[in-house]
Amino acid sequence: MLTCPTCGTENAPDAKFCSECGTSLAAARPPRETRKTVTVLFCDVTGSTELGERLDPESLRGAMERYFDRMQGVLEAHGGTVEKFIGDAIMSVFGVPQVREDDALRAVRAAAEMQEALADLNRDLEGELGVSIAVRTGINTGQVVAGDRTADQRLVTGDAVNTAARLEQAAEAGEILIGDRTFELVRDAIEAEPVDPLVLKGKAET
């Protein structure tokens, strides 16, 4: 049953308007969630504590805003959706709202271009402030549950997200680590070096 948010009257599950007061029942419907295969990219700044110690708060904020703007522009240019900023980290999803056959490759190419864009930004930051920004990146492909964007629910959840975050945490500064499934999807289009199996916190070997 759908309960009218205006008058509290219970209506049939397929009702579009309240039978009592005529209010639209769209807001009373639970948001739709969908299961999708997507590629998740996590990118985080390393050495942010040292960076903060070397810059005054205004300069640090300005540098980070320039960094986030530049990285978001690259991600969106490759078809990625920036889900959220977590401290100094960026979480982006390729496959939401639109799933593409080459989402994994788009994510990997975006990560590579982010490194190039960061190098350009660092030349400016070194000249202006005497500092540079270093990042590490993790990319993973898998199934997630995606919220209904029409209901302003953008967050995706699932093991693929957790694995991408763990890969990012395991990467060295300047390194891009990709999960097995992502690698299988892009192996013919990129050059990558194999690494020993990683034991990720809370995860099996990958």
C-alpha positions as a Markdown table, in Angstrom:
| # | Residue | x | y | z |
|---|---|---|---|---|
| 1 | Met | 0.0 | 0.0 | 0.0 |
| 2 | Leu | 1.1 | 3.6 | -0.7 |
| 3 | Thr | 0.5 | 6.1 | 2.1 |
| 4 | Cys | -0.3 | 9.6 | 0.9 |
| 5 | Pro | 2.3 | 12.0 | 2.3 |
| 6 | Thr | -0.3 | 14.8 | 2.5 |
| 7 | Cys | -3.4 | 13.2 | 4.1 |
| 8 | Gly | -2.2 | 9.8 | 5.3 |
| 9 | Thr | -4.7 | 7.8 | 3.2 |
| 10 | Glu | -3.7 | 4.4 | 2.1 |
| 11 | Asn | -3.8 | 3.8 | -1.6 |
| 12 | Ala | -3.4 | 0.9 | -4.0 |
| 13 | Pro | 0.3 | 0.1 | -4.8 |
| 14 | Asp | -0.1 | 1.1 | -8.5 |
| 15 | Ala | -2.0 | 4.4 | -7.7 |
| 16 | Lys | -0.5 | 7.5 | -9.2 |
| 17 | Phe | -2.7 | 10.0 | -7.2 |
| 18 | Cys | -4.2 | 9.8 | -3.7 |
| 19 | Ser | -7.9 | 8.7 | -3.9 |
| 20 | Glu | -8.7 | 11.1 | -1.0 |
| 21 | Cys | -7.0 | 14.4 | -1.7 |
| 22 | Gly | -5.5 | 13.9 | -5.2 |
| 23 | Thr | -1.9 | 14.4 | -4.2 |
| 24 | Ser | 0.7 | 12.8 | -6.5 |
| 25 | Leu | 2.1 | 9.7 | -4.9 |
| 26 | Ala | 5.4 | 9.7 | -6.7 |
| 27 | Ala | 7.2 | 10.8 | -3.6 |
| 28 | Ala | 5.6 | 7.9 | -1.6 |
| 29 | Arg | 7.1 | 5.2 | -3.9 |
| 30 | Pro | 10.3 | 3.6 | -2.7 |
| 31 | Pro | 13.3 | 4.6 | -4.9 |
| 32 | Arg | 14.2 | 2.0 | -7.6 |
| 33 | Glu | 17.5 | 0.3 | -7.3 |
| 34 | Thr | 19.2 | -1.5 | -10.1 |
| 35 | Arg | 22.0 | -4.1 | -10.3 |
| 36 | Lys | 24.7 | -3.1 | -12.8 |
| 37 | Thr | 28.2 | -4.1 | -13.8 |
| 38 | Val | 30.4 | -1.0 | -13.6 |
| 39 | Thr | 34.0 | 0.0 | -13.2 |
| 40 | Val | 34.9 | 1.9 | -10.0 |
| 41 | Leu | 37.9 | 4.2 | -9.8 |
| 42 | Phe | 39.3 | 5.5 | -6.5 |
| 43 | Cys | 42.1 | 8.1 | -6.5 |
| 44 | Asp | 43.6 | 9.5 | -3.3 |
| 45 | Val | 46.2 | 12.1 | -2.5 |
| 46 | Thr | 49.3 | 10.7 | -0.6 |
| 47 | Gly | 51.3 | 12.8 | 1.8 |
| 48 | Ser | 48.4 | 15.2 | 2.4 |
| 49 | Thr | 49.6 | 15.8 | 6.0 |
| 50 | Glu | 53.0 | 17.0 | 4.9 |
| 51 | Leu | 51.3 | 19.1 | 2.2 |
| 52 | Gly | 49.1 | 20.8 | 4.9 |
| 53 | Glu | 52.2 | 21.5 | 7.1 |
| 54 | Arg | 53.9 | 23.3 | 4.2 |
| 55 | Leu | 51.0 | 25.5 | 3.2 |
| 56 | Asp | 48.7 | 27.9 | 5.0 |
| 57 | Pro | 45.1 | 26.9 | 5.0 |
| 58 | Glu | 44.0 | 29.3 | 2.2 |
| 59 | Ser | 46.8 | 28.1 | -0.1 |
| 60 | Leu | 46.1 | 24.5 | 0.6 |
| 61 | Arg | 42.4 | 24.9 | -0.1 |
| 62 | Gly | 43.1 | 26.7 | -3.3 |
| 63 | Ala | 45.6 | 24.0 | -4.5 |
| 64 | Met | 43.2 | 21.2 | -3.6 |
| 65 | Glu | 40.3 | 22.9 | -5.4 |
| 66 | Arg | 42.3 | 23.2 | -8.5 |
| 67 | Tyr | 43.3 | 19.5 | -8.2 |
| 68 | Phe | 39.7 | 18.3 | -7.7 |
| 69 | Asp | 38.4 | 20.5 | -10.6 |
| 70 | Arg | 41.1 | 19.2 | -13.0 |
| 71 | Met | 40.6 | 15.5 | -12.0 |
| 72 | Gln | 36.8 | 15.8 | -12.2 |
| 73 | Gly | 37.1 | 17.3 | -15.7 |
| 74 | Val | 39.2 | 14.4 | -16.9 |
| 75 | Leu | 36.9 | 11.8 | -15.4 |
| 76 | Glu | 33.8 | 13.3 | -16.9 |
| 77 | Ala | 35.5 | 13.7 | -20.3 |
| 78 | His | 35.9 | 9.9 | -20.4 |
| 79 | Gly | 32.3 | 9.3 | -19.3 |
| 80 | Gly | 32.9 | 8.8 | -15.6 |
| 81 | Thr | 30.5 | 10.0 | -12.9 |
| 82 | Val | 32.0 | 11.4 | -9.8 |
| 83 | Glu | 30.0 | 9.8 | -7.0 |
| 84 | Lys | 31.7 | 11.6 | -4.1 |
| 85 | Phe | 34.7 | 13.2 | -2.6 |
| 86 | Ile | 36.0 | 11.5 | 0.6 |
| 87 | Gly | 38.5 | 13.7 | 2.2 |
| 88 | Asp | 41.3 | 13.9 | -0.4 |
| 89 | Ala | 39.9 | 10.9 | -2.3 |
| 90 | Ile | 37.7 | 10.8 | -5.4 |
| 91 | Met | 35.3 | 8.0 | -6.2 |
| 92 | Ser | 34.2 | 7.8 | -9.8 |
| 93 | Val | 32.0 | 5.2 | -11.5 |
| 94 | Phe | 31.9 | 4.3 | -15.2 |
| 95 | Gly | 28.6 | 2.7 | -16.1 |
| 96 | Val | 26.2 | 5.0 | -14.2 |
| 97 | Pro | 23.8 | 6.2 | -15.5 |
| 98 | Gln | 24.7 | 4.7 | -18.9 |
| 99 | Val | 26.4 | 1.4 | -19.2 |
| 100 | Arg | 29.0 | 1.2 | -22.1 |
| 101 | Glu | 30.8 | -1.8 | -23.4 |
| 102 | Asp | 34.1 | 0.0 | -22.9 |
| 103 | Asp | 33.6 | 1.3 | -19.4 |
| 104 | Ala | 36.6 | -0.5 | -18.0 |
| 105 | Leu | 38.9 | 0.9 | -20.7 |
| 106 | Arg | 37.4 | 4.4 | -20.2 |
| 107 | Ala | 38.3 | 4.2 | -16.5 |
| 108 | Val | 41.9 | 3.0 | -17.2 |
| 109 | Arg | 42.4 | 5.7 | -19.8 |
| 110 | Ala | 41.0 | 8.3 | -17.5 |
| 111 | Ala | 43.4 | 7.3 | -14.7 |
| 112 | Ala | 46.3 | 7.6 | -17.1 |
| 113 | Glu | 45.2 | 11.0 | -18.3 |
| 114 | Met | 44.7 | 12.1 | -14.7 |
| 115 | Gln | 48.4 | 11.4 | -14.2 |
| 116 | Glu | 49.2 | 13.6 | -17.1 |
| 117 | Ala | 46.9 | 16.4 | -15.9 |
| 118 | Leu | 48.4 | 16.2 | -12.5 |
| 119 | Ala | 51.9 | 16.6 | -13.9 |
| 120 | Asp | 50.8 | 19.8 | -15.6 |
| 121 | Leu | 49.1 | 21.0 | -12.4 |
| 122 | Asn | 52.2 | 20.2 | -10.4 |
| 123 | Arg | 54.4 | 22.3 | -12.6 |
| 124 | Asp | 52.2 | 25.3 | -11.8 |
| 125 | Leu | 52.0 | 24.4 | -8.1 |
| 126 | Glu | 55.8 | 24.0 | -7.8 |
| 127 | Gly | 56.3 | 27.4 | -9.4 |
| 128 | Glu | 53.7 | 29.2 | -7.3 |
| 129 | Leu | 53.8 | 27.4 | -4.0 |
| 130 | Gly | 56.9 | 25.1 | -4.0 |
| 131 | Val | 54.8 | 22.0 | -3.6 |
| 132 | Ser | 53.4 | 19.1 | -5.6 |
| 133 | Ile | 50.6 | 16.6 | -5.3 |
| 134 | Ala | 51.1 | 12.8 | -5.5 |
| 135 | Val | 48.2 | 10.3 | -5.9 |
| 136 | Arg | 47.6 | 6.6 | -5.9 |
| 137 | Thr | 44.7 | 4.9 | -7.9 |
| 138 | Gly | 42.7 | 1.7 | -7.7 |
| 139 | Ile | 40.3 | 0.5 | -10.4 |
| 140 | Asn | 37.9 | -2.5 | -10.2 |
| 141 | Thr | 35.1 | -3.9 | -12.2 |
| 142 | Gly | 32.1 | -5.8 | -10.9 |
| 143 | Gln | 28.4 | -5.8 | -9.9 |
| 144 | Val | 27.0 | -3.0 | -7.8 |
| 145 | Val | 23.6 | -1.9 | -6.7 |
| 146 | Ala | 22.9 | 1.6 | -8.1 |
| 147 | Gly | 20.4 | 4.0 | -6.6 |
| 148 | Asp | 17.6 | 5.7 | -8.6 |
| 149 | Arg | 19.1 | 8.9 | -10.1 |
| 150 | Thr | 15.6 | 10.2 | -10.7 |
| 151 | Ala | 15.2 | 10.2 | -6.9 |
| 152 | Asp | 18.7 | 11.9 | -6.5 |
| 153 | Gln | 20.3 | 8.6 | -5.3 |
| 154 | Arg | 23.7 | 8.4 | -7.0 |
| 155 | Leu | 25.5 | 6.1 | -4.5 |
| 156 | Val | 26.6 | 2.7 | -5.7 |
| 157 | Thr | 27.3 | -0.1 | -3.3 |
| 158 | Gly | 28.8 | -3.5 | -3.6 |
| 159 | Asp | 32.0 | -5.6 | -3.3 |
| 160 | Ala | 33.4 | -4.0 | -6.5 |
| 161 | Val | 33.5 | -0.6 | -4.7 |
| 162 | Asn | 35.2 | -2.0 | -1.6 |
| 163 | Thr | 37.8 | -3.8 | -3.8 |
| 164 | Ala | 38.6 | -0.6 | -5.8 |
| 165 | Ala | 39.1 | 1.2 | -2.5 |
| 166 | Arg | 41.5 | -1.5 | -1.2 |
| 167 | Leu | 43.4 | -1.5 | -4.5 |
| 168 | Glu | 43.9 | 2.3 | -4.1 |
| 169 | Gln | 45.1 | 1.9 | -0.6 |
| 170 | Ala | 47.6 | -0.8 | -1.7 |
| 171 | Ala | 49.0 | 1.3 | -4.5 |
| 172 | Glu | 52.2 | 3.3 | -4.3 |
| 173 | Ala | 52.3 | 7.0 | -5.1 |
| 174 | Gly | 52.0 | 7.5 | -8.8 |
| 175 | Glu | 50.8 | 3.9 | -9.3 |
| 176 | Ile | 47.5 | 2.6 | -10.8 |
| 177 | Leu | 46.4 | -0.8 | -9.6 |
| 178 | Ile | 43.6 | -2.6 | -11.5 |
| 179 | Gly | 41.6 | -5.6 | -10.5 |
| 180 | Asp | 41.6 | -8.9 | -12.3 |
| 181 | Arg | 38.3 | -8.4 | -14.1 |
| 182 | Thr | 39.2 | -4.9 | -15.2 |
| 183 | Phe | 42.5 | -6.3 | -16.6 |
| 184 | Glu | 40.7 | -9.0 | -18.5 |
| 185 | Leu | 38.5 | -6.4 | -20.2 |
| 186 | Val | 41.4 | -4.0 | -21.2 |
| 187 | Arg | 44.4 | -6.3 | -21.6 |
| 188 | Asp | 44.4 | -6.0 | -25.4 |
| 189 | Ala | 44.3 | -2.2 | -25.3 |
| 190 | Ile | 46.9 | -1.3 | -22.6 |
| 191 | Glu | 50.3 | -2.1 | -21.4 |
| 192 | Ala | 50.4 | -3.2 | -17.8 |
| 193 | Glu | 52.9 | -4.9 | -15.5 |
| 194 | Pro | 51.8 | -7.9 | -13.4 |
| 195 | Val | 52.2 | -7.7 | -9.6 |
| 196 | Asp | 52.3 | -10.4 | -7.0 |
| 197 | Pro | 48.9 | -11.3 | -5.6 |
| 198 | Leu | 47.8 | -8.7 | -3.1 |
| 199 | Val | 46.3 | -9.5 | 0.3 |
| 200 | Leu | 43.8 | -6.6 | 0.7 |
| 201 | Lys | 42.5 | -5.8 | 4.1 |
| 202 | Gly | 39.3 | -7.7 | 4.6 |
| 203 | Lys | 39.6 | -9.3 | 1.2 |
| 204 | Ala | 40.7 | -12.6 | -0.4 |
| 205 | Glu | 43.8 | -12.5 | -2.7 |
| 206 | Thr | 43.3 | -10.5 | -5.9 |
